[in-house]
Amino acid sequence: MKRSVEVLLSGAPGTWLDTFCMRITLKRWRRKFGRMPEGDFAVAFRSRRYVSKHHPNHFQGRVMKAYQERLERFATRHGIDLEQA
């Protein structure tokens, strides 16, 4: 049975189903998390053929913000101009 389903979905029907499911997923995420700015949404939610990620708390943004703050503190502490480096 498993092999039969794999063969059935290996061509155009599988591609169509994959695309259909990705669109449904993105629409649901946009409805549920529409208040999030578009740039943040693009980073926190992704649904493509090669990746599907769902980070509603935008953890990546928090990590990048903390990294930037630490980098600025380091530059200030050591007198480094990061714009020229």
C-alpha positions in Angstrom: 0.0 0.0 0.0 2.8 2.4 0.9 4.5 1.9 -2.4 1.3 2.4 -4.3 0.7 5.8 -2.6 4.4 6.8 -3.3 4.0 6.0 -7.0 0.7 7.8 -7.2 2.1 11.0 -5.6 5.5 10.9 -7.3 4.6 13.1 -10.3 2.2 15.9 -11.1 -0.4 14.9 -8.5 2.1 15.0 -5.7 3.5 18.4 -6.8 0.0 19.8 -6.9 -0.9 18.4 -3.5 2.4 19.8 -2.0 1.7 23.2 -3.5 -1.9 23.1 -2.3 -0.9 22.2 1.3 1.8 25.0 1.4 -0.8 27.6 0.3 -3.3 26.5 2.9 -0.5 26.6 5.6 0.6 30.1 4.7 -3.0 31.4 4.6 -3.6 30.0 8.0 -0.4 31.5 9.4 -1.3 34.9 7.8 -4.8 34.8 9.4 -3.5 33.8 12.8 -0.3 36.0 12.9 -1.4 38.9 10.6 -0.5 41.5 13.2 3.2 40.7 12.8 5.1 43.1 10.5 5.7 41.7 7.0 9.5 41.6 7.3 9.3 39.7 10.6 6.6 37.3 9.2 8.9 36.5 6.3 11.7 35.5 8.7 9.6 33.7 11.3 7.3 31.7 8.9 8.4 30.0 5.8 6.7 27.4 3.6 8.5 26.3 0.5 9.2 22.9 -1.1 12.5 22.7 0.7 11.6 24.2 4.1 8.7 24.7 6.4 9.2 26.6 9.6 6.9 28.1 12.1 8.3 30.3 14.9 5.4 32.5 16.1 7.4 34.0 19.0 10.0 35.1 16.4 12.9 33.6 18.3 15.3 34.4 15.5 14.6 38.1 15.8 15.2 38.1 19.6 18.5 36.2 19.1 19.7 38.7 16.4 18.7 41.7 18.5 20.6 40.3 21.5 23.6 39.6 19.3 23.6 43.1 17.9 23.4 44.6 21.4 26.3 42.5 22.6 28.3 43.4 19.5 27.8 47.1 20.1 28.7 46.7 23.8 31.9 44.9 22.8 32.8 47.6 20.2 32.2 50.4 22.7 34.2 48.6 25.5 37.2 48.1 23.2 37.0 51.3 21.1 36.3 49.5 17.8 34.4 51.1 14.9 32.4 48.3 13.4 31.4 50.3 10.4 35.0 50.4 9.1 35.9 46.9 10.2 
